[in-house]
Amino acid sequence: MKILIRNGRVVDPASGRDETADLAIASGRIVGIGTTVDFEAERTIDATGLVVAPGLVDLAARLREPGQEHSGMLESELAAAAAGGVTSLVCLPDTDPVLDEPGLVEMLKFRARKLSRCRLFPLGALTRRLEGQALTEMAELTEAGCVGFSQVDVPVTDTLVLHRALQYAATFGYSVWLRPQDAWLGKGVAASGAVATRLGLSGVPVAAETVAMQTLFELVRATRARVHVCRLSSAAGVALLRAAKAEGLPVTADVSINSLHLTDVDIGYFNADMRLTPPLRQQADREALRAGLADGTIDALVSDHNPVDEDMKNLPFGEAEPGATGLELLLSLALRWGADAGLPLHRTLSRVTADPVRVLGDAIGSLASSAGRLVEGGVADICVFDPDTTWQVTPGQLASQGKHTPFAFGSTGMALPGRVCATLVAGTVAYERA
């Protein structure tokens, strides 16, 4: 279908474009951007007063399929992505079975293509069954469609295995995505500090992150492997990352919307919706994460979407499954951070559009030149949103099968800015708000 989006505020973070313009779409691509586009449209979308931006790119989402459909299904979670303006997402390999076989990856990508709601980029398991011992067949998984390799939340305790994995990845140009957490220091359920002590919860010290980062960066120095550090949570971690980048190490990083906006104080009286991985830390850590994202030390903001079913959340805090729904909140929480930081809109949006694409690099092939951007001839992955609308998050309105979020209005009293009006993937309307 030929679609004309008229009179919107077109914002392209990659080029710095920010102007009122029309945007014409045909055959799944943007064919014109301008104030007077001469184009015979089959459908016109009036975007007066709205922002027309690249579709969001989320580097961390669990889709719960295959194997955990009671918590989420591909249909529900990709519908949530579309409702949140997310047109490309990276899914994690800790499914059941684990994504360590090419056939599983191909099946997942095929199912996602059939749904046409969002582009799906799977991470393959770094080690078989995520056990941290035998390496997977990275070449075969890459051919099947994996954009990198991860252990998710399961640390590789054998440093020799991790060294060999990075050597192999560096040889063939693969990227390795690791969340820095020491296997022994990281066994608690809340961040070490006054709150955890007062509530009697086992603590996770900052050293659980920094010890793992120091080890990882030493191995990067030795191998020159490309490593993406997932879900930074501490001020000390930001400082180590900043030093590694200044040294020229090939590392990138992201931060979760949860760590960017919440602290351990928000746990309140054992609110299991705040049971998250990594655990919420202190205000000084949150401020350092915000500053690191603003100055580019941290490359991307992610939803860390992890739908958890009712039975696994309605448990005592220490026993509840960590995780929260986030795909539908990514845009609003990015806008809230940007407003708090006093950033122009294009810089705010860059952390959820163009910058995540740079992290993915050539792993996404030809899409690397136009995903997360608005460029003539590029793919028509677009998010149209109202920047002046605020909304209250209530579990029942979420498209995700997981209804638990730490940002529910009933818990926080927080109204979020910005509401997605329409999402287009390859020129097809994947979501439209009624």
Secondary structure, 3 states (H helix, E strand, C coil): CCEEEEEEEEEECCCCEEEEEEEEEECCEEEEEECCCCCCCCEEEECCCCEEEECEEEEEECCCCCCCCCCCCHHHHHHHHHHCCEEEEEECCCCCCCCCCHHHHHHHHHHHHHHCCCEEEECEECEHHHCCCCECCHHHHHHHCCCCEECCCCCCCCHHHHHHHHHHHHHHCCEEEECCCCCCCCCCCEECCHHHHHHCCCEECCHHHHHHHHHHHHHHHHHCCEEEECCCCCHHHHHHHHHHHHHCCCEEEEEEHHHHHCCHHHHCCCCHHHCCCCCCCCHHHHHHHHHHHHHCCCCEEECCECCCCHHHHCCCCCCCCCCECCHHHHHHHHHHHHHHHCCCHHHHHHCCCHHHHHHHHHHHHHHHHCCCCCCCCCECCEEEEEEEEEEECCHHHCCCCCCCCCCCHHHHCCEEEEEEEEEEECCEEEEECC
